[in-house]
Amino acid sequence: MALPALAVSPASGQLTGHGMDGFYRDGRRVLSRCELQVAGDEPLIVQGRLTGADRARFIGTIRRAGERGPDPEIRMERLRSADGTEQITFRSSAARPVRLPVE
């Protein structure tokens, strides 16, 4: 492989350490696990796709106990770059401020 950097993951965006998942640099895997949990659970991914040759975007929701209505109030966007960086953004439509532990 002649690429300087590469990221491989399933549509969920979770790098579990199984199979080929991970960040690769110069043909070597430098990171095999990178799992996101919010309030003790994985986000429910509703879309995962490439946005460029070196970028992927994962959109998900966070379900909380006691939510009113059928739509989740918390949305998550995870932008991953082949250089090994990620940006994770949460958006809330809840009527009150929400605090959730993120691991």
Buried (B, 14 or more C-beta within 10 A) or exposed (E): EEEEBBBBBBEBBBBBEEEEBBBBBEEEBEBBEBEBEBBEEBBEBEEBEEEEEBBBBBBBBBEBEEEEEEEBBBBBBBBBBBEBEBEBEBEBEEEEEBEEEEE
